[in-house]
Amino acid sequence: MRDIVTALTEVVIALFAVSSMLSVGLANRLMAVIRPLRWIQMVARILVANFVLVPAVVLLLTWLIPIATPLRYGLILVSLGAGAPFFIKLSSTAGASLRLTASMLLLLLPTTIIVMPLVVPLLLPGAEASPLAIATPLVLTMLLPLAVGLVVREQRPDLARRLQPVMSKVATVSLLALVIGTVAANLDAIVRVGWRAALVALLTVLFAFTVGYLLGGLDPDNREVVGLGTGQRNIAAATVVASQSIGLPETVVMVVVTSLIGLAVLFPIARILWQREYARHPG
């Protein structure tokens, strides 16, 4: 039964990623998505937050709060992966700019594909990260649907307007199914992780959001997007490396636990940000 739930969860993950990215692509024009990437200072801050500061603080936290090596490996993998489909739903919940969200994903996804194979062997002795193994699921479930959505938006805006709400609803339903399925498939392992590892995961998520928010610039909308995008790590990339390069079940479980903690923390934060956004623009 657990194997069936796990298999269905993997299908739902792909469905959520594809529908989320399609929804964003269908809602935005290509040049509007690319334009924010011309802000060199903003791009630099986003890259530093995601690929320098977050991994550095995880290394510090796991030194200050010792945990089992396989669990530590899982947290390091999570810290190295950025750009995730959940980020889209978080931005939507916060009422933040989905255009900037798409731009940030367009920056973070390829960088993750480049960074993880280079850095994982340095931080995790004996581990190797295949660029192809990391890139393939991210390209197929995220970059390709985003590109398809952007092309449809450019060529058939009328069709894009009809499809976008449908894809948004599919993403919402699949997200709910994903959370339920993930907990059901990993409940026993989640309980066994222990409070120390859970605490480190919680502190990692909170730090990642905070550093992203602070480096997001003066514009409140930018801060919200960068904060949520940095807080939400790329669990898909971390899972690929954990399962194919590390091979320790506890490492995969730690990735799952961190994912659940991230959802539990970031969605309430996104809701609070939405309330602040509504207070600024009540109309």
PyRosetta script that sets phi, psi and omega in degrees:
from pyrosetta import init, pose_from_sequence

init()
pose = pose_from_sequence("MRDIVTALTEVVIALFAVSSMLSVGLANRLMAVIRPLRWIQMVARILVANFVLVPAVVLLLTWLIPIATPLRYGLILVSLGAGAPFFIKLSSTAGASLRLTASMLLLLLPTTIIVMPLVVPLLLPGAEASPLAIATPLVLTMLLPLAVGLVVREQRPDLARRLQPVMSKVATVSLLALVIGTVAANLDAIVRVGWRAALVALLTVLFAFTVGYLLGGLDPDNREVVGLGTGQRNIAAATVVASQSIGLPETVVMVVVTSLIGLAVLFPIARILWQREYARHPG")
pose.set_psi(1, -42.5)
pose.set_omega(1, -179.7)
pose.set_phi(2, -62.6)
pose.set_psi(2, -38.2)
pose.set_omega(2, 179.2)
pose.set_phi(3, -63.2)
pose.set_psi(3, -37.4)
pose.set_omega(3, 178.9)
pose.set_phi(4, -65.8)
pose.set_psi(4, -44.5)
pose.set_omega(4, 179.1)
pose.set_phi(5, -61.8)
pose.set_psi(5, -41.9)
pose.set_omega(5, 179.4)
pose.set_phi(6, -62.6)
pose.set_psi(6, -43.9)
pose.set_omega(6, 179.7)
pose.set_phi(7, -63.6)
pose.set_psi(7, -42.3)
pose.set_omega(7, 178.9)
pose.set_phi(8, -65.7)
pose.set_psi(8, -36.8)
pose.set_omega(8, 178.5)
pose.set_phi(9, -62.1)
pose.set_psi(9, -41.1)
pose.set_omega(9, 178.6)
pose.set_phi(10, -62.5)
pose.set_psi(10, -38.3)
pose.set_omega(10, 177.3)
pose.set_phi(11, -65.1)
pose.set_psi(11, -42.8)
pose.set_omega(11, -178.9)
pose.set_phi(12, -66.5)
pose.set_psi(12, -36.4)
pose.set_omega(12, 176.8)
pose.set_phi(13, -58.4)
pose.set_psi(13, -47.6)
pose.set_omega(13, 179.8)
pose.set_phi(14, -63.8)
pose.set_psi(14, -41.6)
pose.set_omega(14, 179.7)
pose.set_phi(15, -63.0)
pose.set_psi(15, -42.9)
pose.set_omega(15, 179.4)
pose.set_phi(16, -63.7)
pose.set_psi(16, -45.3)
pose.set_omega(16, -179.2)
pose.set_phi(17, -62.2)
pose.set_psi(17, -48.1)
pose.set_omega(17, -177.4)
pose.set_phi(18, -63.7)
pose.set_psi(18, -47.6)
pose.set_omega(18, -177.5)
pose.set_phi(19, -66.3)
pose.set_psi(19, -37.6)
pose.set_omega(19, 179.4)
pose.set_phi(20, -64.7)
pose.set_psi(20, -47.8)
pose.set_omega(20, -177.8)
pose.set_phi(21, -68.3)
pose.set_psi(21, -38.2)
pose.set_omega(21, 175.4)
pose.set_phi(22, -60.8)
pose.set_psi(22, -43.4)
pose.set_omega(22, -179.2)
pose.set_phi(23, -59.5)
pose.set_psi(23, -43.8)
pose.set_omega(23, 179.3)
pose.set_phi(24, -66.6)
pose.set_psi(24, -44.1)
pose.set_omega(24, 179.4)
pose.set_phi(25, -62.2)
pose.set_psi(25, -41.8)
pose.set_omega(25, -179.5)
pose.set_phi(26, -67.0)
pose.set_psi(26, -22.5)
pose.set_omega(26, -175.5)
pose.set_phi(27, -93.1)
pose.set_psi(27, -8.6)
pose.set_omega(27, -172.6)
pose.set_phi(28, -134.2)
pose.set_psi(28, 150.3)
pose.set_omega(28, 174.4)
pose.set_phi(29, -85.0)
pose.set_psi(29, 150.5)
pose.set_omega(29, -173.9)
pose.set_phi(30, -57.9)
pose.set_psi(30, -49.1)
pose.set_omega(30, -177.1)
pose.set_phi(31, -64.9)
pose.set_psi(31, -31.8)
pose.set_omega(31, 178.2)
pose.set_phi(32, -66.9)
pose.set_psi(32, -31.9)
pose.set_omega(32, 178.7)
pose.set_phi(33, -76.1)
pose.set_psi(33, -37.4)
pose.set_omega(33, -177.3)
pose.set_phi(34, -76.6)
pose.set_psi(34, -32.0)
pose.set_omega(34, -172.1)
pose.set_phi(35, -54.3)
pose.set_psi(35, -44.8)
pose.set_omega(35, -179.0)
pose.set_phi(36, -61.8)
pose.set_psi(36, -21.2)
pose.set_omega(36, -179.5)
pose.set_phi(37, -73.0)
pose.set_psi(37, -5.7)
pose.set_omega(37, 175.1)
pose.set_phi(38, -81.2)
pose.set_psi(38, -11.0)
pose.set_omega(38, 178.6)
pose.set_phi(39, -80.1)
pose.set_psi(39, 90.8)
pose.set_omega(39, -171.1)
pose.set_phi(40, -59.8)
pose.set_psi(40, -42.3)
pose.set_omega(40, -179.4)
pose.set_phi(41, -64.2)
pose.set_psi(41, -41.5)
pose.set_omega(41, 178.7)
pose.set_phi(42, -64.7)
pose.set_psi(42, -44.2)
pose.set_omega(42, 178.2)
pose.set_phi(43, -59.1)
pose.set_psi(43, -44.6)
pose.set_omega(43, 179.8)
pose.set_phi(44, -61.7)
pose.set_psi(44, -42.9)
pose.set_omega(44, -179.6)
pose.set_phi(45, -64.4)
pose.set_psi(45, -40.8)
pose.set_omega(45, 179.4)
pose.set_phi(46, -63.0)
pose.set_psi(46, -44.2)
pose.set_omega(46, -179.1)
pose.set_phi(47, -65.9)
pose.set_psi(47, -42.4)
pose.set_omega(47, 179.3)
pose.set_phi(48, -64.1)
pose.set_psi(48, -44.0)
pose.set_omega(48, -179.5)
pose.set_phi(49, -60.6)
pose.set_psi(49, -45.2)
pose.set_omega(49, -172.4)
pose.set_phi(50, -81.1)
pose.set_psi(50, -35.2)
pose.set_omega(50, -171.1)
pose.set_phi(51, -114.2)
pose.set_psi(51, -1.5)
pose.set_omega(51, 176.0)
pose.set_phi(52, -121.7)
pose.set_psi(52, -57.9)
pose.set_omega(52, -172.5)
pose.set_phi(53, -71.2)
pose.set_psi(53, -44.2)
pose.set_omega(53, -178.9)
pose.set_phi(54, -64.9)
pose.set_psi(54, -49.3)
pose.set_omega(54, 175.8)
pose.set_phi(55, -60.1)
pose.set_psi(55, -37.4)
pose.set_omega(55, -179.1)
pose.set_phi(56, -63.4)
pose.set_psi(56, -42.1)
pose.set_omega(56, -178.3)
pose.set_phi(57, -71.3)
pose.set_psi(57, -30.5)
pose.set_omega(57, 175.7)
pose.set_phi(58, -66.2)
pose.set_psi(58, -42.6)
pose.set_omega(58, 176.2)
pose.set_phi(59, -60.8)
pose.set_psi(59, -40.5)
pose.set_omega(59, 178.6)
pose.set_phi(60, -66.5)
pose.set_psi(60, -45.7)
pose.set_omega(60, -177.9)
pose.set_phi(61, -63.5)
pose.set_psi(61, -41.7)
pose.set_omega(61, -178.8)
pose.set_phi(62, -74.8)
pose.set_psi(62, -12.9)
pose.set_omega(62, 171.4)
pose.set_phi(63, -83.9)
pose.set_psi(63, -40.9)
pose.set_omega(63, 179.9)
pose.set_phi(64, -73.4)
pose.set_psi(64, -34.9)
pose.set_omega(64, -179.4)
pose.set_phi(65, -120.6)
pose.set_psi(65, 88.7)
pose.set_omega(65, -175.6)
pose.set_phi(66, -62.0)
pose.set_psi(66, 134.8)
pose.set_omega(66, 175.5)
pose.set_phi(67, -136.2)
pose.set_psi(67, 168.0)
pose.set_omega(67, -179.0)
pose.set_phi(68, -57.4)
pose.set_psi(68, 144.9)
pose.set_omega(68, -175.5)
pose.set_phi(69, -56.4)
pose.set_psi(69, -45.1)
pose.set_omega(69, 179.4)
pose.set_phi(70, -60.7)
pose.set_psi(70, -36.2)
pose.set_omega(70, 178.5)
pose.set_phi(71, -69.5)
pose.set_psi(71, -39.3)
pose.set_omega(71, 177.0)
pose.set_phi(72, -61.2)
pose.set_psi(72, -42.1)
pose.set_omega(72, 178.1)
pose.set_phi(73, -58.8)
pose.set_psi(73, -42.0)
pose.set_omega(73, -179.7)
pose.set_phi(74, -61.6)
pose.set_psi(74, -42.5)
pose.set_omega(74, 179.4)
pose.set_phi(75, -66.4)
pose.set_psi(75, -38.1)
pose.set_omega(75, 178.2)
pose.set_phi(76, -64.9)
pose.set_psi(76, -41.7)
pose.set_omega(76, 178.1)
pose.set_phi(77, -62.2)
pose.set_psi(77, -42.0)
pose.set_omega(77, 177.9)
pose.set_phi(78, -61.2)
pose.set_psi(78, -40.2)
pose.set_omega(78, -177.4)
pose.set_phi(79, -67.5)
pose.set_psi(79, -25.6)
pose.set_omega(79, -177.1)
pose.set_phi(80, -87.0)
pose.set_psi(80, -15.4)
pose.set_omega(80, -177.5)
pose.set_phi(81, -99.9)
pose.set_psi(81, 127.9)
pose.set_omega(81, 179.3)
pose.set_phi(82, -131.8)
pose.set_psi(82, 154.1)
pose.set_omega(82, -179.9)
pose.set_phi(83, 88.8)
pose.set_psi(83, 99.2)
pose.set_omega(83, -174.2)
pose.set_phi(84, -136.8)
pose.set_psi(84, 151.2)
pose.set_omega(84, 179.4)
pose.set_phi(85, -61.8)
pose.set_psi(85, -30.5)
pose.set_omega(85, 177.8)
pose.set_phi(86, -58.1)
pose.set_psi(86, -29.0)
pose.set_omega(86, -178.7)
pose.set_phi(87, -55.7)
pose.set_psi(87, -37.3)
pose.set_omega(87, -179.1)
pose.set_phi(88, -63.4)
pose.set_psi(88, -45.9)
pose.set_omega(88, -179.3)
pose.set_phi(89, -67.2)
pose.set_psi(89, -36.1)
pose.set_omega(89, 176.9)
pose.set_phi(90, -62.2)
pose.set_psi(90, -46.2)
pose.set_omega(90, 178.8)
pose.set_phi(91, -62.3)
pose.set_psi(91, -41.1)
pose.set_omega(91, 178.1)
pose.set_phi(92, -62.6)
pose.set_psi(92, -42.8)
pose.set_omega(92, 179.2)
pose.set_phi(93, -62.9)
pose.set_psi(93, -35.7)
pose.set_omega(93, -179.4)
pose.set_phi(94, -81.2)
pose.set_psi(94, -6.9)
pose.set_omega(94, -175.3)
pose.set_phi(95, 69.6)
pose.set_psi(95, 23.8)
pose.set_omega(95, -177.9)
pose.set_phi(96, -86.6)
pose.set_psi(96, 175.2)
pose.set_omega(96, -175.6)
pose.set_phi(97, -72.8)
pose.set_psi(97, 114.5)
pose.set_omega(97, 175.7)
pose.set_phi(98, -72.3)
pose.set_psi(98, -23.0)
pose.set_omega(98, 177.3)
pose.set_phi(99, -66.6)
pose.set_psi(99, -47.6)
pose.set_omega(99, 177.7)
pose.set_phi(100, -67.3)
pose.set_psi(100, -33.2)
pose.set_omega(100, 175.9)
pose.set_phi(101, -59.2)
pose.set_psi(101, -47.3)
pose.set_omega(101, 178.6)
pose.set_phi(102, -62.8)
pose.set_psi(102, -38.9)
pose.set_omega(102, 178.2)
pose.set_phi(103, -62.6)
pose.set_psi(103, -42.9)
pose.set_omega(103, -178.7)
pose.set_phi(104, -66.3)
pose.set_psi(104, -39.5)
pose.set_omega(104, 176.4)
pose.set_phi(105, -63.4)
pose.set_psi(105, -39.9)
pose.set_omega(105, 179.4)
pose.set_phi(106, -63.2)
pose.set_psi(106, -26.2)
pose.set_omega(106, 177.1)
pose.set_phi(107, -85.0)
pose.set_psi(107, -45.1)
pose.set_omega(107, -170.8)
pose.set_phi(108, -76.5)
pose.set_psi(108, -36.5)
pose.set_omega(108, -175.8)
pose.set_phi(109, -62.3)
pose.set_psi(109, -54.2)
pose.set_omega(109, 178.7)
pose.set_phi(110, -62.3)
pose.set_psi(110, -35.1)
pose.set_omega(110, 179.4)
pose.set_phi(111, -64.7)
pose.set_psi(111, -39.9)
pose.set_omega(111, 175.8)
pose.set_phi(112, -59.8)
pose.set_psi(112, -43.2)
pose.set_omega(112, -179.6)
pose.set_phi(113, -61.8)
pose.set_psi(113, -32.9)
pose.set_omega(113, 179.6)
pose.set_phi(114, -81.2)
pose.set_psi(114, -43.9)
pose.set_omega(114, -171.0)
pose.set_phi(115, -72.5)
pose.set_psi(115, -45.2)
pose.set_omega(115, -172.4)
pose.set_phi(116, -59.2)
pose.set_psi(116, -47.2)
pose.set_omega(116, 179.3)
pose.set_phi(117, -63.8)
pose.set_psi(117, -26.1)
pose.set_omega(117, -179.6)
pose.set_phi(118, -81.1)
pose.set_psi(118, -39.3)
pose.set_omega(118, -170.9)
pose.set_phi(119, -93.1)
pose.set_psi(119, -33.8)
pose.set_omega(119, -176.9)
pose.set_phi(120, -54.7)
pose.set_psi(120, -47.8)
pose.set_omega(120, 179.2)
pose.set_phi(121, -62.7)
pose.set_psi(121, -25.6)
pose.set_omega(121, 179.3)
pose.set_phi(122, -75.5)
pose.set_psi(122, -38.3)
pose.set_omega(122, -176.4)
pose.set_phi(123, -90.8)
pose.set_psi(123, -26.2)
pose.set_omega(123, -177.8)
pose.set_phi(124, -121.3)
pose.set_psi(124, 94.3)
pose.set_omega(124, -176.8)
pose.set_phi(125, -55.6)
pose.set_psi(125, 131.4)
pose.set_omega(125, 178.4)
pose.set_phi(126, 89.5)
pose.set_psi(126, -11.1)
pose.set_omega(126, -179.4)
pose.set_phi(127, -93.0)
pose.set_psi(127, 145.1)
pose.set_omega(127, 174.9)
pose.set_phi(128, -129.7)
pose.set_psi(128, 139.8)
pose.set_omega(128, 179.6)
pose.set_phi(129, -115.4)
pose.set_psi(129, 116.5)
pose.set_omega(129, -179.9)
pose.set_phi(130, -78.1)
pose.set_psi(130, 122.6)
pose.set_omega(130, 177.6)
pose.set_phi(131, -56.6)
pose.set_psi(131, -40.0)
pose.set_omega(131, -178.5)
pose.set_phi(132, -66.9)
pose.set_psi(132, -40.9)
pose.set_omega(132, -179.5)
pose.set_phi(133, -64.9)
pose.set_psi(133, -36.1)
pose.set_omega(133, 178.5)
pose.set_phi(134, -75.6)
pose.set_psi(134, -43.5)
pose.set_omega(134, -172.4)
pose.set_phi(135, -70.1)
pose.set_psi(135, -40.3)
pose.set_omega(135, -171.1)
pose.set_phi(136, -56.6)
pose.set_psi(136, -54.8)
pose.set_omega(136, -179.7)
pose.set_phi(137, -65.4)
pose.set_psi(137, -33.5)
pose.set_omega(137, -179.8)
pose.set_phi(138, -69.2)
pose.set_psi(138, -40.9)
pose.set_omega(138, 179.1)
pose.set_phi(139, -66.9)
pose.set_psi(139, -46.1)
pose.set_omega(139, -175.2)
pose.set_phi(140, -70.1)
pose.set_psi(140, -37.8)
pose.set_omega(140, -174.4)
pose.set_phi(141, -97.7)
pose.set_psi(141, -13.1)
pose.set_omega(141, -176.0)
pose.set_phi(142, -126.5)
pose.set_psi(142, -61.4)
pose.set_omega(142, -175.7)
pose.set_phi(143, -66.3)
pose.set_psi(143, -43.8)
pose.set_omega(143, -179.1)
pose.set_phi(144, -64.1)
pose.set_psi(144, -48.6)
pose.set_omega(144, 176.6)
pose.set_phi(145, -60.6)
pose.set_psi(145, -37.3)
pose.set_omega(145, 176.8)
pose.set_phi(146, -61.4)
pose.set_psi(146, -44.5)
pose.set_omega(146, 179.7)
pose.set_phi(147, -63.7)
pose.set_psi(147, -41.8)
pose.set_omega(147, 178.5)
pose.set_phi(148, -62.0)
pose.set_psi(148, -44.7)
pose.set_omega(148, 179.3)
pose.set_phi(149, -61.6)
pose.set_psi(149, -42.1)
pose.set_omega(149, 179.4)
pose.set_phi(150, -64.6)
pose.set_psi(150, -40.2)
pose.set_omega(150, 179.5)
pose.set_phi(151, -65.5)
pose.set_psi(151, -45.1)
pose.set_omega(151, 178.3)
pose.set_phi(152, -61.5)
pose.set_psi(152, -39.8)
pose.set_omega(152, 179.1)
pose.set_phi(153, -62.0)
pose.set_psi(153, -37.1)
pose.set_omega(153, 179.5)
pose.set_phi(154, -74.5)
pose.set_psi(154, -42.7)
pose.set_omega(154, -172.1)
pose.set_phi(155, -88.9)
pose.set_psi(155, -36.3)
pose.set_omega(155, -177.1)
pose.set_phi(156, -133.8)
pose.set_psi(156, 71.5)
pose.set_omega(156, -177.4)
pose.set_phi(157, -59.3)
pose.set_psi(157, -31.6)
pose.set_omega(157, 178.3)
pose.set_phi(158, -65.4)
pose.set_psi(158, -43.0)
pose.set_omega(158, 177.1)
pose.set_phi(159, -66.2)
pose.set_psi(159, -39.1)
pose.set_omega(159, 178.9)
pose.set_phi(160, -60.8)
pose.set_psi(160, -41.2)
pose.set_omega(160, -179.5)
pose.set_phi(161, -64.6)
pose.set_psi(161, -32.7)
pose.set_omega(161, 179.1)
pose.set_phi(162, -77.1)
pose.set_psi(162, -37.0)
pose.set_omega(162, -174.9)
pose.set_phi(163, -80.4)
pose.set_psi(163, -31.5)
pose.set_omega(163, -172.6)
pose.set_phi(164, -58.2)
pose.set_psi(164, -46.9)
pose.set_omega(164, 178.5)
pose.set_phi(165, -63.0)
pose.set_psi(165, -33.5)
pose.set_omega(165, 179.0)
pose.set_phi(166, -65.0)
pose.set_psi(166, -46.9)
pose.set_omega(166, -179.9)
pose.set_phi(167, -63.9)
pose.set_psi(167, -36.2)
pose.set_omega(167, 178.3)
pose.set_phi(168, -63.3)
pose.set_psi(168, -41.7)
pose.set_omega(168, 178.6)
pose.set_phi(169, -68.0)
pose.set_psi(169, -40.4)
pose.set_omega(169, 177.2)
pose.set_phi(170, -60.2)
pose.set_psi(170, -41.1)
pose.set_omega(170, 179.5)
pose.set_phi(171, -62.8)
pose.set_psi(171, -41.0)
pose.set_omega(171, -179.5)
pose.set_phi(172, -64.8)
pose.set_psi(172, -47.1)
pose.set_omega(172, -179.1)
pose.set_phi(173, -65.1)
pose.set_psi(173, -43.2)
pose.set_omega(173, -178.8)
pose.set_phi(174, -67.3)
pose.set_psi(174, -31.0)
pose.set_omega(174, 176.5)
pose.set_phi(175, -64.3)
pose.set_psi(175, -45.9)
pose.set_omega(175, 177.9)
pose.set_phi(176, -60.4)
pose.set_psi(176, -44.5)
pose.set_omega(176, 178.3)
pose.set_phi(177, -63.1)
pose.set_psi(177, -36.0)
pose.set_omega(177, -178.7)
pose.set_phi(178, -65.8)
pose.set_psi(178, -44.8)
pose.set_omega(178, 179.6)
pose.set_phi(179, -61.7)
pose.set_psi(179, -46.7)
pose.set_omega(179, -179.5)
pose.set_phi(180, -63.0)
pose.set_psi(180, -45.2)
pose.set_omega(180, -178.6)
pose.set_phi(181, -65.8)
pose.set_psi(181, -39.2)
pose.set_omega(181, -179.6)
pose.set_phi(182, -65.1)
pose.set_psi(182, -44.3)
pose.set_omega(182, 178.1)
pose.set_phi(183, -63.9)
pose.set_psi(183, -44.3)
pose.set_omega(183, -178.5)
pose.set_phi(184, -63.0)
pose.set_psi(184, -38.8)
pose.set_omega(184, -176.1)
pose.set_phi(185, -77.0)
pose.set_psi(185, -22.7)
pose.set_omega(185, -172.4)
pose.set_phi(186, -125.9)
pose.set_psi(186, 19.0)
pose.set_omega(186, -172.1)
pose.set_phi(187, -59.5)
pose.set_psi(187, -47.6)
pose.set_omega(187, -177.8)
pose.set_phi(188, -62.7)
pose.set_psi(188, -44.9)
pose.set_omega(188, -178.6)
pose.set_phi(189, -66.5)
pose.set_psi(189, -36.0)
pose.set_omega(189, 179.6)
pose.set_phi(190, -62.4)
pose.set_psi(190, -41.5)
pose.set_omega(190, -179.6)
pose.set_phi(191, -64.0)
pose.set_psi(191, -34.9)
pose.set_omega(191, -175.6)
pose.set_phi(192, -78.5)
pose.set_psi(192, -10.3)
pose.set_omega(192, -176.7)
pose.set_phi(193, -61.9)
pose.set_psi(193, -40.7)
pose.set_omega(193, 177.7)
pose.set_phi(194, 96.4)
pose.set_psi(194, 160.7)
pose.set_omega(194, -171.7)
pose.set_phi(195, -74.4)
pose.set_psi(195, -31.1)
pose.set_omega(195, -179.1)
pose.set_phi(196, -62.5)
pose.set_psi(196, -49.5)
pose.set_omega(196, 179.9)
pose.set_phi(197, -64.2)
pose.set_psi(197, -39.4)
pose.set_omega(197, 178.2)
pose.set_phi(198, -64.1)
pose.set_psi(198, -38.1)
pose.set_omega(198, 178.4)
pose.set_phi(199, -64.5)
pose.set_psi(199, -43.8)
pose.set_omega(199, 179.1)
pose.set_phi(200, -62.7)
pose.set_psi(200, -41.2)
pose.set_omega(200, 178.5)
pose.set_phi(201, -62.4)
pose.set_psi(201, -43.5)
pose.set_omega(201, 178.9)
pose.set_phi(202, -61.7)
pose.set_psi(202, -47.2)
pose.set_omega(202, 179.5)
pose.set_phi(203, -63.8)
pose.set_psi(203, -34.6)
pose.set_omega(203, 178.2)
pose.set_phi(204, -63.4)
pose.set_psi(204, -46.9)
pose.set_omega(204, -179.4)
pose.set_phi(205, -63.0)
pose.set_psi(205, -45.1)
pose.set_omega(205, -179.5)
pose.set_phi(206, -64.0)
pose.set_psi(206, -42.4)
pose.set_omega(206, 178.2)
pose.set_phi(207, -64.6)
pose.set_psi(207, -44.5)
pose.set_omega(207, -177.4)
pose.set_phi(208, -60.3)
pose.set_psi(208, -44.4)
pose.set_omega(208, 177.7)
pose.set_phi(209, -63.3)
pose.set_psi(209, -44.7)
pose.set_omega(209, -175.7)
pose.set_phi(210, -64.1)
pose.set_psi(210, -45.7)
pose.set_omega(210, -177.8)
pose.set_phi(211, -67.5)
pose.set_psi(211, -36.7)
pose.set_omega(211, 176.4)
pose.set_phi(212, -65.7)
pose.set_psi(212, -41.6)
pose.set_omega(212, 179.4)
pose.set_phi(213, -62.7)
pose.set_psi(213, -44.4)
pose.set_omega(213, -177.7)
pose.set_phi(214, -69.5)
pose.set_psi(214, -30.9)
pose.set_omega(214, -179.3)
pose.set_phi(215, -90.8)
pose.set_psi(215, 3.3)
pose.set_omega(215, -176.7)
pose.set_phi(216, -78.8)
pose.set_psi(216, -2.0)
pose.set_omega(216, 178.3)
pose.set_phi(217, 95.8)
pose.set_psi(217, -172.1)
pose.set_omega(217, -175.4)
pose.set_phi(218, -83.3)
pose.set_psi(218, -26.0)
pose.set_omega(218, -178.2)
pose.set_phi(219, -72.4)
pose.set_psi(219, 125.5)
pose.set_omega(219, -177.5)
pose.set_phi(220, -58.9)
pose.set_psi(220, -39.0)
pose.set_omega(220, 179.9)
pose.set_phi(221, -63.6)
pose.set_psi(221, -42.7)
pose.set_omega(221, 178.3)
pose.set_phi(222, -63.1)
pose.set_psi(222, -43.0)
pose.set_omega(222, -179.7)
pose.set_phi(223, -60.4)
pose.set_psi(223, -42.5)
pose.set_omega(223, -178.7)
pose.set_phi(224, -63.6)
pose.set_psi(224, -45.5)
pose.set_omega(224, -178.5)
pose.set_phi(225, -64.6)
pose.set_psi(225, -47.7)
pose.set_omega(225, -177.9)
pose.set_phi(226, -66.6)
pose.set_psi(226, -37.5)
pose.set_omega(226, 177.8)
pose.set_phi(227, -62.9)
pose.set_psi(227, -49.4)
pose.set_omega(227, -179.6)
pose.set_phi(228, -67.3)
pose.set_psi(228, -39.2)
pose.set_omega(228, -179.7)
pose.set_phi(229, -67.2)
pose.set_psi(229, -31.9)
pose.set_omega(229, 177.2)
pose.set_phi(230, -79.8)
pose.set_psi(230, -35.9)
pose.set_omega(230, 178.6)
pose.set_phi(231, -66.4)
pose.set_psi(231, -38.0)
pose.set_omega(231, -179.6)
pose.set_phi(232, -86.1)
pose.set_psi(232, 106.3)
pose.set_omega(232, -178.4)
pose.set_phi(233, -83.1)
pose.set_psi(233, 163.4)
pose.set_omega(233, -177.7)
pose.set_phi(234, -85.3)
pose.set_psi(234, 91.1)
pose.set_omega(234, -176.5)
pose.set_phi(235, -68.0)
pose.set_psi(235, -32.3)
pose.set_omega(235, 179.9)
pose.set_phi(236, -60.8)
pose.set_psi(236, -48.3)
pose.set_omega(236, 179.9)
pose.set_phi(237, -64.0)
pose.set_psi(237, -42.9)
pose.set_omega(237, 179.6)
pose.set_phi(238, -63.0)
pose.set_psi(238, -39.0)
pose.set_omega(238, -179.9)
pose.set_phi(239, -66.4)
pose.set_psi(239, -41.9)
pose.set_omega(239, 178.7)
pose.set_phi(240, -57.7)
pose.set_psi(240, -48.3)
pose.set_omega(240, -178.6)
pose.set_phi(241, -69.1)
pose.set_psi(241, -40.2)
pose.set_omega(241, -179.2)
pose.set_phi(242, -61.7)
pose.set_psi(242, -42.2)
pose.set_omega(242, -175.8)
pose.set_phi(243, -80.7)
pose.set_psi(243, -34.7)
pose.set_omega(243, -173.2)
pose.set_phi(244, -98.1)
pose.set_psi(244, -26.6)
pose.set_omega(244, -175.7)
pose.set_phi(245, -109.6)
pose.set_psi(245, -31.8)
pose.set_omega(245, -178.6)
pose.set_phi(246, -91.5)
pose.set_psi(246, -50.1)
pose.set_omega(246, 175.9)
pose.set_phi(247, 76.0)
pose.set_psi(247, 16.2)
pose.set_omega(247, 178.3)
pose.set_phi(248, -107.3)
pose.set_psi(248, 122.3)
pose.set_omega(248, -178.1)
pose.set_phi(249, -56.0)
pose.set_psi(249, -37.4)
pose.set_omega(249, -178.6)
pose.set_phi(250, -63.8)
pose.set_psi(250, -31.2)
pose.set_omega(250, 178.8)
pose.set_phi(251, -66.7)
pose.set_psi(251, -43.7)
pose.set_omega(251, 177.5)
pose.set_phi(252, -63.0)
pose.set_psi(252, -42.4)
pose.set_omega(252, 179.4)
pose.set_phi(253, -61.4)
pose.set_psi(253, -40.9)
pose.set_omega(253, 179.5)
pose.set_phi(254, -62.9)
pose.set_psi(254, -37.0)
pose.set_omega(254, 175.8)
pose.set_phi(255, -62.6)
pose.set_psi(255, -43.8)
pose.set_omega(255, 179.3)
pose.set_phi(256, -63.3)
pose.set_psi(256, -45.8)
pose.set_omega(256, -179.6)
pose.set_phi(257, -60.5)
pose.set_psi(257, -44.0)
pose.set_omega(257, 178.9)
pose.set_phi(258, -62.9)
pose.set_psi(258, -37.1)
pose.set_omega(258, 177.5)
pose.set_phi(259, -61.6)
pose.set_psi(259, -46.4)
pose.set_omega(259, -179.3)
pose.set_phi(260, -65.6)
pose.set_psi(260, -40.6)
pose.set_omega(260, 177.5)
pose.set_phi(261, -63.8)
pose.set_psi(261, -40.6)
pose.set_omega(261, 177.5)
pose.set_phi(262, -58.9)
pose.set_psi(262, -45.5)
pose.set_omega(262, 178.3)
pose.set_phi(263, -63.2)
pose.set_psi(263, -42.9)
pose.set_omega(263, -178.0)
pose.set_phi(264, -64.7)
pose.set_psi(264, -30.1)
pose.set_omega(264, -178.5)
pose.set_phi(265, -90.2)
pose.set_psi(265, -44.2)
pose.set_omega(265, -169.7)
pose.set_phi(266, -78.1)
pose.set_psi(266, -31.8)
pose.set_omega(266, 178.7)
pose.set_phi(267, -66.7)
pose.set_psi(267, -43.5)
pose.set_omega(267, 172.7)
pose.set_phi(268, -60.6)
pose.set_psi(268, -39.1)
pose.set_omega(268, 176.5)
pose.set_phi(269, -61.0)
pose.set_psi(269, -44.0)
pose.set_omega(269, 179.0)
pose.set_phi(270, -60.9)
pose.set_psi(270, -38.3)
pose.set_omega(270, 178.8)
pose.set_phi(271, -65.7)
pose.set_psi(271, -40.9)
pose.set_omega(271, 177.1)
pose.set_phi(272, -62.5)
pose.set_psi(272, -41.4)
pose.set_omega(272, 178.6)
pose.set_phi(273, -63.8)
pose.set_psi(273, -37.0)
pose.set_omega(273, 176.7)
pose.set_phi(274, -62.4)
pose.set_psi(274, -42.5)
pose.set_omega(274, 179.0)
pose.set_phi(275, -62.8)
pose.set_psi(275, -38.8)
pose.set_omega(275, 177.2)
pose.set_phi(276, -67.3)
pose.set_psi(276, -39.1)
pose.set_omega(276, 178.2)
pose.set_phi(277, -63.9)
pose.set_psi(277, -40.7)
pose.set_omega(277, 178.5)
pose.set_phi(278, -65.2)
pose.set_psi(278, -37.3)
pose.set_omega(278, 178.4)
pose.set_phi(279, -66.0)
pose.set_psi(279, -34.2)
pose.set_omega(279, 178.4)
pose.set_phi(280, -74.0)
pose.set_psi(280, -35.6)
pose.set_omega(280, -176.7)
pose.set_phi(281, -131.8)
pose.set_psi(281, 72.7)
pose.set_omega(281, -174.3)
pose.set_phi(282, -62.3)
pose.set_psi(282, -20.1)
pose.set_omega(282, 178.5)
pose.set_phi(283, -75.2)
pose.dump_pdb("model.pdb")
